[in-house]
Every structure is written in structure tokens, then in C-alpha cells.
């Protein structure tokens, strides 16, 4: 939810709210159903069973096809799955954001749930992009500040060098790495310019062997990145980080 000034105002996962939000979305989109309805976060005040149950009602009514989740942990995933099959989990996943591999991905594999991976470039960090000014929210993110940015830039330089050997850019290498980590992982690609889109799509031509993956992960271990992916307040609110 957002305040009138655009500020973050929390998340409402109550059944009535979930149905209300969909009603407005259908109206804005000009459609009578959505393929996947995915709550953006976990509402700590509402059992996940209630939220998913409300979406299951919407599926029965024909307004939704499938249920997804976003940034939730393994226990929450299991609880949700007991109410209705979950098709995918949206979660940040990149060469430098790999915590989900520890506990969450094994549960997804066990239950046959796919991954919609966002932040595959760590908000432009892995492509060498840097905050452009005060209006760029990345300037407030730990990975883009002070000594953290200097340390992370060294990782980017390493990625560029490895990518060069493959005739690729750092951006393409980072996307190709995510693609190579599993057939159930679908990277979300963002682009503001046509050239950026073309560069990202060319990652489909970059083939990485198990040996390539091992080399990349040894050269750029996830533990080497400096700073968390969100600020302290947001990190503490993420069910996926607990």
C-alpha cells in the first residue's frame, strides 16, 4: 500500500483486501481475469492460509488462474501449499543475492514450484550502473553506498573480465548465470532503453557449462558482496530473510 505522497504504507493481506485489490486491478487493466495473482509480501498480521484461501476463492470464481507468492520463506510456502497449489515464488536472485539457495529453493524443488527471479542484475550493480542523483533510490541502498560500492565494483570488474572471454558483457553473463541455474527459474528483465533490452536478450546466446558456473561462483562468491539488498528496515520485514 502507498500513502498519498507515494510513501510505503505496509501490506494488507486480509481476504477482503485481497479481493478488493483485484477488483481495482481488473478495472484498470480492462480484463476479466489475471493469470497469476501474487501478493507482493507477507502480511505478518494475517495467516498466509487466509490470504491464499481468498485467492483460491477468486480462482473458483474465474477471476484468477494461478497463485504465486513473493519474498516468503520456506515455512510460509509449505503452509500456503496446503491450501492451494502455488505456481511460483517471486524472489530476488542473482549472482550476489543467493541466500534463497539455502532453504527456500530446496522446498520449491520438492513441491514443484517455479521461481520468478527479479533483481538479476542487483538493480544495475552487476551491469556497472551507478546511482545518477538524489532522485535515484539506489543511492539509499547499502550496496551502492560508500566503501560498499567500491568493494562491489571490484566484483563487477571480475565479472566483466570473465564475460569478455565468452564474448559477452557483464549484463549478459549475469543473466545467463541465472538462466543456467535451473529450468524452473525465470529471470525478470527490466530495460529503460531499446539497447538495454537488446543487450539483455542476447544473454540467451551465452551458454554456461557446469565448469563455467563453478568458475564464476568461485571468482565472485555471494559472501563477497558488501551490503544487503535492501535497507535494514525492509530487510527485517522480509519473511524470506527470516
N, C-alpha and C positions, 0 to 999 in steps of 0.2 A: 504494500500500500504506500501511497505517496501523499505528502501534505501539499497544500496549495502552492508552496514555493518550490516544489519538486523534491523536498527532503524525504529521506527514508522514514517510513512510519510503521515498520513492522510487517508481519504477515498474518493473515486471517485464514485459518484452515477449518473454521466451523462449517458444517454441512450446508447451512442456509447461505453462508457467504460464498462458498464454492459454487453453488448453483446460481447465485446472483451474478457472480463474476462472469460465468459462462454466458448468461443471458445477454449481458452487455457486449461480450466478445462476438457472439453470433451476429448481433445487430451491427456492430462496427465492421465486421468482415463481410457482411452481406451473404452469409451462408446459413444453412440449417443444421450443420454438424461440423465438428472438428475431428481430425484423425487421431491426434493424441492430446489428451488433457493432462498437463504435468504441473502439479503445484510447485512453485518456484523454490520453496523452502519448507521446513518442518515447523509447524506451529507447536511450540512446547506446551501450550495450554490445552491442546486438543489431541486426543488419541489418534494416531495415524489410521487406526481402523475406522474411525468415524469419517475422516476426510476421504479415504479411499472408498468407503461404503457409499458416500454421497455421489462420487463419480461413477461408481458401479450402477447406481440408480439412473444416472444420465445415459449410460450405455444401454440399459434396458429400454429407455425411452427413445433411443435413436439419435441422441444429440452428440454422442461421443463414440469413437470406435475403440480406442485403446487407452490404457492408463500408464503414465510414466511418472517417475519421481525425480527429484533434483536435490543434490547435495545432502543426502541422508546416509546414515551409517548402516552397517550390516544387520544389526538387530531390528532397526526400523524396516528395512527391506523385507526381512523374514515375516514380520508382523503384518505388513501390507499384503504380502503374497497370500496369506491365509484368508484374506477377504476376497481378493480378486487377482487374477494373473496380472503381473506387471510386465510391460513390454520392454521398457528401457529405463536406465538411470542416466540422467544428465549430471555430469560432474567434471570439474576442471582436471585435465590430464595432459601432461606434456613431459618433455624430457627433464624438466626441472620441477615438475609437480607430480610426484609419483606415489604419494602416500596411499592412494586408493589401492595400489597393488597388494598391500599387506593383508588387509582384512576384507575389504569390500569386493574386490574383483573375484576372489575365490567363491564368495557367496553368489555373485552374479552368474558365474560359470556353472555352479551347482544347480541353480534354479532356471537356467536358460534365459537370462535377462541380458539384453544388449546394453552397450554403452554409447551415449551421445556425448562425445568429448568436446568440451569448449576450452578456450584458453590454450590451444595447442601451441601458440607462439608466446605464451605467457604475456599477453597484452602487448605484443610487439617487442618484448625484450629479446627474444631469440632471433628476431629479424634485424636487430640493431637499432630499432626505433627508440627514440627518447622523448620524454615529455616536451611539448612545444611551448608551454607557457602556463600561467596560473590557471587558465581555464581547462587545462588538461588534467583530468582527475588522477592520472597516473603519477603526477608529481607528489601525491599524498600516499602512494603505495610504498611499503617498505622496500621492495626490490628496486625501486627507481630513485632511492634517496641516498645521498652522501657516499660513504665508503661501500655501502651495499652495491650501488650501481657500478662503482669501479671494479669491485670483485666480480660482479656478474658479467661485466663487459669482457673480462678475460675468458670467461666460459664461452661467450659468443664468438670471440676470436678463434677459439679452439674449434667450435662448430663450423665456422666459415672455412677453416683450413681443411677439415675433413670433407666437407661438402665439395670443395674445389676439386678434390681428387676424383669425385664422382661426376664432375661437370655440372654441379648443381649449386644453388645458392643456399645460404643458411636457412632461409624460409622453407625451401623445398625439402631440405634434409630433415627439418624438424617435423614437417607434416608427414613425410614418408616414414619417419620413425614411428609415429602414432599409428599409421596405416599398417605397418608391419607387425605391430604388437598383438594383433588378433583380428580375425574376420568379423568378430562381434563388436568391434569398435568403429564408430562412425565419427570422424572429425568434423566439427563445425568450423567453416572457414568464413572469415569476415574480410571485406575489402571495401575501401572507400573510393578506389580508382580502378579503372579497367585494367591497367598494367599490373596492379596488385593481384587482381583476380586471375589474370593470365599466368602470372608467376606461380601462384598457389596451385592452380590446376595442373601445372607442369610437374608437380610432385608425383603425379600418378605414373610418370615415366621413370621415376627413381626407384630402382629395385634394391632392397637391402637384404642381404643374407643373414643367417644367424650369426655368422662371424662379424659382419658389419655392425650388427646391433650390439654385440658384446664389446666391440672396439669403441663404439660411440659412448656406451654407458660407462666404460672404464675411464675414458677421457673426460667425460662430463658426468660424474656421479651426482645423483639428486641431492646428496648431503652437502655438495659444494656450493649450491646456490645460497646467496646471502639474502635474508629477509623472507617473510611469509608472503603468501599470495594476496592476502587482504590485510587490512589494518587489524589491530588487536581486538577491537570491539566486534567486528564482523567475524573474525576467526572464532571467537568464543561462542558465537551464536550458531555456528555451523554444526549440525548433527554429524556430518561426515568426518569432522575433525575430533570427535569425542571417542 
